[in-house]
Amino acid sequence: MPPCNDREDRRQGRGGSLAAEGVRALSWHIGKGSEKFAIQVKGLELAAHNIQANQPRGLSYATAARGACHMSGDNIAMQHRRAMIDSIGLCLFPTFEPALEEPMLALLSAITGREYDKEAFEKTGERIFNLEKMFNYREAFAVKMIAYPIAFSRMPSPSGRRRGRCLTGTSSKRC
C-alpha cells in the first residue's frame, strides 16, 4: 500500500487526517478557491462516471440524498426505485433482472398486506426519496451543496456527443 494511503487509513499526521475526511474537507483547508475544483457533491467524491456525457446521472448526483453516490441511479425515476429497494432491505443487484420484478412485488404485497404493483412501488419510492431530502434539509444541508461540482461548468466534456460542452444547471452548452 502506498505510504500516503497508509497514513490516511490510520489518520496519521495532518495530511492523513485531512485526506481521510475527503476532498471537500481538504479543499476547505487549502482554501484559495480550491473548493471550486473539488470534484464532490455533498462531500461525496464522484465515481468514475463522466457526468458531462451523462447529464441525467449528474442530475441524480445533485439531487441524491447522499450526494454523488453512483448507487443512486442514472435518473430521477431510478432514484425513486432504489430508495424503495433500499428501504425494504433488498440487495440491489438481483433487481436488475426484469423477470424478478413480479415475484418481488408479490413478496412485498404478502409481507405488508398492501397490494403493490409497479406504480405503487415507484410512488412509495418517490415518497421515501422526498423524506430523505426533507431530513437533509432539516439537518441543515445547505442549498449550495446541492449542485454539480463547479469545475464541470467550466471544463468541457473531452469526448462523445457532448464533446466541448459544459454542464449548466439543467443542460449543457459550449464552454
Backbone bond lengths (Angstrom), bond angles and torsions (degrees), N, CA, C in turn:
res aa  C-N    CA-C-N  psi(-1)  N-CA   C-N-CA  omega(-1)  CA-C   N-CA-C  phi
1 M - - - 1.451 - - 1.527 107.80 -
2 P 1.348 117.40 134.25 1.465 119.48 177.89 1.526 110.82 -59.22
3 P 1.339 116.96 145.12 1.470 120.24 -177.10 1.530 113.24 -56.47
4 C 1.326 118.12 -35.03 1.470 120.71 -179.35 1.530 109.97 -62.65
5 N 1.323 117.11 -45.60 1.468 120.19 179.10 1.517 111.25 -64.11
6 D 1.320 116.70 -37.59 1.452 120.74 179.61 1.530 110.33 -63.32
7 R 1.339 116.71 -43.35 1.476 120.15 178.02 1.523 110.88 -65.08
8 E 1.323 115.46 -37.81 1.465 119.74 178.87 1.525 110.53 -65.88
9 D 1.325 116.71 -46.75 1.470 120.70 179.69 1.523 111.71 -58.56
10 R 1.319 116.61 -38.09 1.466 120.81 -178.21 1.528 112.56 -93.10
11 R 1.352 115.94 -0.87 1.473 122.23 -177.74 1.527 110.59 54.74
12 Q 1.326 115.07 42.82 1.465 119.98 -179.31 1.519 110.45 -91.69
13 G 1.303 115.49 135.77 1.455 120.97 177.43 1.515 111.72 72.91
14 R 1.304 114.49 168.26 1.461 120.55 -177.30 1.525 111.75 -62.66
15 G 1.302 116.77 -46.63 1.462 120.68 -179.18 1.517 113.03 -66.10
16 G 1.323 116.91 -40.15 1.461 120.34 -179.54 1.512 112.12 -65.13
17 S 1.315 116.47 -41.04 1.460 120.51 179.58 1.520 110.98 -67.01
18 L 1.326 117.15 -43.30 1.465 120.58 178.50 1.528 111.36 -65.96
19 A 1.322 117.23 -44.07 1.461 120.57 -179.48 1.527 111.21 -62.23
20 A 1.327 116.49 -33.92 1.464 120.21 178.67 1.523 111.73 -65.42
21 E 1.328 117.57 -23.72 1.465 121.92 178.51 1.514 112.48 -80.75
22 G 1.322 117.98 -12.66 1.461 121.34 177.02 1.513 113.42 104.11
23 V 1.326 113.85 171.84 1.462 120.91 -173.58 1.530 112.02 -67.08
24 R 1.318 118.70 -31.84 1.464 119.87 179.01 1.531 110.52 -64.75
25 A 1.331 116.68 -49.06 1.467 120.22 179.28 1.523 110.52 -62.04
26 L 1.312 116.13 -40.39 1.462 120.51 179.46 1.525 110.53 -63.09
27 S 1.330 117.42 -44.01 1.467 120.06 -179.13 1.526 111.40 -68.78
28 W 1.328 118.22 -36.20 1.469 120.43 175.93 1.524 110.26 -62.68
29 H 1.325 115.53 -39.24 1.470 119.40 179.48 1.532 110.52 -67.33
30 I 1.310 116.87 -44.16 1.467 120.84 -179.56 1.522 110.35 -66.49
31 G 1.360 116.31 -41.63 1.462 120.97 179.63 1.512 112.43 67.62
32 K 1.320 117.08 -148.70 1.466 124.09 176.96 1.526 112.47 55.90
33 G 1.325 116.64 32.27 1.461 120.41 178.43 1.519 114.57 83.18
34 S 1.323 117.85 2.93 1.462 120.01 -177.65 1.532 112.26 -65.30
35 E 1.338 116.97 -18.91 1.466 120.79 179.28 1.529 110.85 -58.73
36 K 1.327 116.50 -30.79 1.466 120.94 -179.09 1.518 111.87 -64.24
37 F 1.306 116.50 -23.82 1.461 120.26 -175.13 1.522 113.27 -105.37
38 A 1.310 116.99 2.71 1.468 120.95 177.76 1.521 107.69 -76.51
39 I 1.301 116.83 113.36 1.460 121.60 -176.51 1.521 107.81 -83.76
40 Q 1.340 115.45 87.86 1.458 122.97 -176.72 1.519 109.18 -156.83
41 V 1.311 115.85 158.12 1.460 122.67 171.07 1.523 106.52 -133.21
42 K 1.318 116.85 123.36 1.464 123.47 -177.55 1.525 112.35 55.63
43 G 1.319 115.95 32.54 1.458 121.10 176.69 1.515 114.52 86.11
44 L 1.319 118.41 -1.46 1.467 121.17 179.34 1.524 108.94 -106.11
45 E 1.337 115.78 122.81 1.454 120.95 -179.69 1.525 110.40 -67.09
46 L 1.321 115.94 149.91 1.456 121.24 179.59 1.520 110.84 -72.41
47 A 1.324 115.54 145.40 1.466 121.25 170.64 1.530 106.88 -73.37
48 A 1.289 117.15 -175.39 1.468 121.04 -175.54 1.528 112.05 -82.54
49 H 1.329 117.13 47.94 1.458 121.66 177.13 1.517 108.07 -110.31
50 N 1.315 116.91 135.87 1.454 121.41 -179.97 1.526 108.57 -87.51
51 I 1.318 117.11 98.87 1.460 120.04 -177.01 1.519 111.80 -73.77
52 Q 1.308 117.32 -12.47 1.459 119.05 173.83 1.525 109.59 -70.81
53 A 1.317 117.17 -34.93 1.457 121.68 179.38 1.530 112.10 -87.73
54 N 1.319 117.17 -22.40 1.466 121.88 -179.06 1.531 108.48 -124.07
55 Q 1.322 115.55 77.95 1.460 120.02 -174.49 1.522 113.89 -61.91
56 P 1.342 120.47 -36.57 1.468 117.61 176.67 1.533 112.38 -59.07
57 R 1.328 117.58 -36.56 1.465 119.64 176.17 1.522 110.19 -66.18
58 G 1.314 117.95 -38.84 1.454 121.32 176.59 1.522 111.39 -60.60
59 L 1.321 116.54 -42.12 1.467 120.55 176.84 1.521 109.91 -64.65
60 S 1.324 116.06 -38.87 1.460 120.93 177.54 1.530 110.25 -61.85
61 Y 1.325 117.47 -42.33 1.462 120.66 177.47 1.527 110.52 -61.43
62 A 1.332 116.12 -43.03 1.461 120.19 -176.81 1.524 112.08 -67.72
63 T 1.327 117.44 -30.35 1.468 120.33 -175.88 1.522 113.96 -100.37
64 A 1.312 118.30 -13.47 1.468 121.31 -176.97 1.523 111.42 -64.27
65 A 1.307 115.74 146.35 1.462 121.11 -179.58 1.523 111.89 -61.46
66 R 1.336 117.04 -33.49 1.464 120.29 -177.43 1.509 113.11 -96.17
67 G 1.308 118.70 -1.29 1.457 120.21 -176.91 1.514 110.73 93.04
68 A 1.314 117.17 -140.04 1.459 122.86 -171.93 1.528 112.08 -76.70
69 C 1.305 116.76 57.71 1.461 121.70 -177.80 1.525 109.70 -93.53
70 H 1.337 116.86 116.87 1.463 120.08 -178.71 1.525 112.01 -66.86
71 M 1.318 117.43 -15.28 1.468 120.59 178.61 1.530 112.06 -80.66
72 S 1.320 116.78 -6.16 1.459 119.99 -179.30 1.518 112.89 -78.13
73 G 1.304 117.87 -18.16 1.457 120.31 177.12 1.508 113.92 111.99
74 D 1.325 113.83 174.42 1.464 121.88 -177.18 1.514 113.77 -92.47
75 N 1.319 117.57 -11.37 1.460 120.01 -177.94 1.527 109.24 -157.93
76 I 1.318 116.07 175.54 1.454 120.88 -175.05 1.539 111.49 -64.76
77 A 1.331 117.24 -42.86 1.473 119.62 179.76 1.530 110.64 -60.00
78 M 1.328 116.42 -40.10 1.460 120.32 178.97 1.527 110.52 -67.69
79 Q 1.341 117.70 -34.48 1.465 120.16 176.10 1.528 110.32 -60.68
80 H 1.306 116.74 -43.25 1.468 120.13 -179.78 1.531 110.46 -63.44
81 R 1.316 115.92 -45.18 1.471 120.51 179.92 1.536 110.43 -61.15
82 R 1.311 116.14 -44.40 1.473 119.17 -177.58 1.526 112.04 -70.65
83 A 1.327 117.69 -29.92 1.469 119.83 175.00 1.530 109.42 -62.67
84 M 1.307 117.04 -40.81 1.464 120.99 178.79 1.531 110.59 -68.04
85 I 1.314 117.05 -44.24 1.471 121.09 179.34 1.523 110.11 -60.59
86 D 1.326 117.45 -43.59 1.462 121.15 178.02 1.525 111.17 -61.72
87 S 1.320 116.55 -41.64 1.470 119.84 -174.11 1.525 112.78 -71.71
88 I 1.326 117.75 -25.21 1.473 118.61 178.10 1.522 112.07 -93.67
89 G 1.326 115.97 -0.59 1.458 119.74 173.37 1.510 115.33 81.79
90 L 1.322 117.49 18.40 1.466 119.80 177.78 1.518 110.52 -82.21
91 C 1.309 115.69 146.32 1.457 120.47 169.98 1.523 106.79 -69.14
92 L 1.308 117.23 136.50 1.452 121.89 -176.37 1.523 112.90 -66.91
93 F 1.314 118.82 -38.03 1.458 121.39 -169.24 1.525 115.22 -62.48
94 P 1.325 121.04 -41.08 1.469 118.16 177.10 1.529 113.02 -66.03
95 T 1.327 117.83 -20.40 1.460 120.01 -177.90 1.523 112.24 -73.34
96 F 1.333 117.93 -8.39 1.461 120.38 175.69 1.530 111.19 -73.69
97 E 1.312 117.38 -16.16 1.470 122.14 -179.26 1.532 109.44 -86.52
98 P 1.353 117.41 111.03 1.466 120.28 -177.55 1.530 114.01 -57.40
99 A 1.323 118.14 -31.45 1.467 121.05 -178.49 1.530 111.94 -65.22
100 L 1.334 118.03 -19.22 1.464 121.21 -179.19 1.527 113.33 -89.11
101 E 1.338 117.28 -4.32 1.461 119.58 -176.55 1.528 111.92 -64.17
102 E 1.320 118.18 -49.38 1.475 120.63 -178.98 1.525 112.19 -62.65
103 P 1.343 119.40 -46.49 1.471 118.61 176.87 1.536 112.63 -61.44
104 M 1.324 117.64 -35.44 1.461 120.93 178.64 1.530 110.07 -64.86
105 L 1.324 116.92 -44.28 1.467 120.63 179.09 1.529 110.96 -65.43
106 A 1.334 116.77 -39.61 1.473 120.62 178.50 1.526 110.58 -64.85
107 L 1.320 117.39 -41.71 1.463 121.44 178.51 1.528 110.37 -64.27
108 L 1.305 117.26 -44.84 1.458 121.17 178.79 1.536 110.69 -62.02
109 S 1.317 116.53 -41.52 1.469 120.66 178.02 1.523 110.73 -62.74
110 A 1.331 117.08 -42.63 1.471 120.97 -179.65 1.529 111.64 -65.79
111 I 1.314 116.59 -39.49 1.467 121.02 -178.53 1.525 111.94 -70.19
112 T 1.334 116.72 -42.21 1.464 120.58 -173.83 1.522 114.08 -91.14
113 G 1.332 116.96 -20.10 1.461 120.35 -174.97 1.518 112.42 76.63
114 R 1.301 117.46 8.22 1.471 123.25 177.53 1.518 108.09 -115.27
115 E 1.312 116.28 135.60 1.469 120.23 -178.32 1.531 110.17 -72.56
116 Y 1.329 115.80 121.78 1.462 120.84 177.99 1.513 109.99 -113.86
117 D 1.321 115.64 118.86 1.452 120.95 166.52 1.535 106.06 -107.48
118 K 1.319 117.05 -177.75 1.461 120.12 -176.78 1.536 111.26 -59.42
119 E 1.324 117.00 -41.32 1.462 121.09 -178.49 1.532 111.72 -64.64
120 A 1.328 117.07 -44.52 1.475 120.47 179.28 1.525 110.75 -65.80
121 F 1.325 116.35 -38.00 1.464 121.60 178.21 1.527 110.18 -59.98
122 E 1.343 115.66 -49.34 1.462 120.07 -177.57 1.524 112.00 -69.05
123 K 1.327 118.18 -35.70 1.465 121.30 177.94 1.531 110.24 -65.84
124 T 1.326 116.79 -41.72 1.463 120.26 177.35 1.521 110.53 -64.25
125 G 1.328 116.63 -40.12 1.466 120.97 176.09 1.515 112.13 -60.70
126 E 1.326 116.71 -39.57 1.466 120.65 177.71 1.529 110.54 -63.84
127 R 1.325 116.60 -40.64 1.465 119.95 178.25 1.525 110.94 -64.03
128 I 1.315 116.79 -42.54 1.472 120.74 178.47 1.526 109.73 -62.31
129 F 1.327 116.00 -45.73 1.459 121.18 179.01 1.535 110.31 -57.27
130 N 1.330 116.72 -44.86 1.468 120.87 -179.99 1.520 111.66 -66.33
131 L 1.325 117.67 -36.70 1.467 120.51 176.40 1.524 111.11 -64.70
132 E 1.327 116.78 -39.86 1.465 119.98 176.58 1.523 110.55 -60.20
133 K 1.333 116.37 -43.52 1.464 120.81 178.87 1.532 110.61 -63.65
134 M 1.329 117.00 -43.88 1.463 120.66 179.72 1.529 110.61 -61.78
135 F 1.331 117.01 -39.39 1.464 120.72 176.34 1.522 109.98 -59.92
136 N 1.329 116.32 -46.23 1.470 119.82 179.65 1.520 111.53 -60.42
137 Y 1.327 117.36 -41.79 1.468 119.79 178.85 1.520 110.32 -64.19
138 R 1.330 116.43 -42.14 1.458 119.85 178.71 1.520 111.25 -61.97
139 E 1.320 116.27 -36.06 1.460 121.10 -178.50 1.532 112.20 -87.15
140 A 1.317 116.09 14.53 1.472 123.81 170.10 1.526 115.52 74.64
141 F 1.335 117.64 34.60 1.458 118.35 167.02 1.517 106.15 -66.22
142 A 1.297 118.05 120.73 1.460 121.48 -178.11 1.522 110.16 -71.05
143 V 1.307 116.16 144.92 1.454 121.47 178.35 1.520 110.61 -57.51
144 K 1.340 117.83 -35.61 1.470 119.88 -179.54 1.530 112.03 -64.42
145 M 1.323 118.11 -16.24 1.460 120.93 178.12 1.519 111.31 -79.91
146 I 1.319 117.17 -12.80 1.458 121.99 -175.29 1.521 108.55 -99.25
147 A 1.304 115.52 74.93 1.454 120.27 -176.98 1.521 109.68 -162.30
148 Y 1.325 115.19 167.24 1.455 120.11 172.38 1.520 108.32 -68.04
149 P 1.321 117.42 155.77 1.466 118.34 170.19 1.535 108.58 -58.72
150 I 1.314 116.21 135.63 1.464 121.31 -177.10 1.515 111.23 -55.21
151 A 1.311 116.39 -34.79 1.466 119.86 -177.91 1.522 111.64 -56.60
152 F 1.332 118.76 -32.09 1.459 120.62 -177.96 1.527 112.50 -73.60
153 S 1.323 117.86 -15.09 1.460 119.16 175.39 1.521 110.65 -86.02
154 R 1.334 115.76 -6.52 1.464 120.07 -178.92 1.523 113.34 -120.08
155 M 1.327 117.23 -18.13 1.462 120.65 -178.37 1.526 108.91 -101.57
156 P 1.317 118.04 121.01 1.459 119.28 -179.73 1.529 111.74 -70.77
157 S 1.324 115.31 149.28 1.460 120.61 175.08 1.521 107.85 -61.87
158 P 1.338 118.37 131.25 1.456 120.33 -173.25 1.530 114.81 -77.52
159 S 1.344 117.60 -18.34 1.463 118.26 -175.39 1.529 110.25 -156.63
160 G 1.310 114.68 177.74 1.456 120.81 176.15 1.518 113.02 81.34
161 R 1.325 115.53 -171.48 1.469 119.45 -175.67 1.519 112.83 -68.68
162 R 1.318 118.06 -16.21 1.471 120.91 177.14 1.527 111.93 -102.78
163 R 1.323 115.98 19.08 1.463 120.75 179.98 1.531 110.12 -55.12
164 G 1.341 115.16 132.78 1.456 121.11 178.55 1.519 114.05 82.45
165 R 1.339 117.51 2.75 1.459 120.71 -178.73 1.526 109.77 -107.33
166 C 1.330 116.24 150.75 1.469 123.44 177.55 1.517 109.04 -116.04
167 L 1.320 115.94 154.56 1.443 120.85 175.55 1.515 110.04 -75.86
168 T 1.329 115.58 140.35 1.463 120.90 168.65 1.517 102.82 -114.19
169 G 1.227 126.37 -165.44 1.458 123.72 -178.23 1.506 114.68 -61.43
170 T 1.341 117.56 -40.41 1.460 119.81 -173.70 1.522 113.22 -128.84
171 S 1.303 117.83 -2.19 1.463 120.11 -178.18 1.520 109.40 -151.57
172 S 1.313 115.55 -167.77 1.457 119.04 174.78 1.518 108.58 -124.01
173 K 1.319 115.51 157.13 1.458 121.29 179.98 1.517 108.09 -145.84
174 R 1.302 116.71 163.38 1.468 120.46 174.67 1.512 109.30 -65.52
175 C 1.331 116.91 135.24 1.473 120.94 179.65 1.508 110.60 -80.05
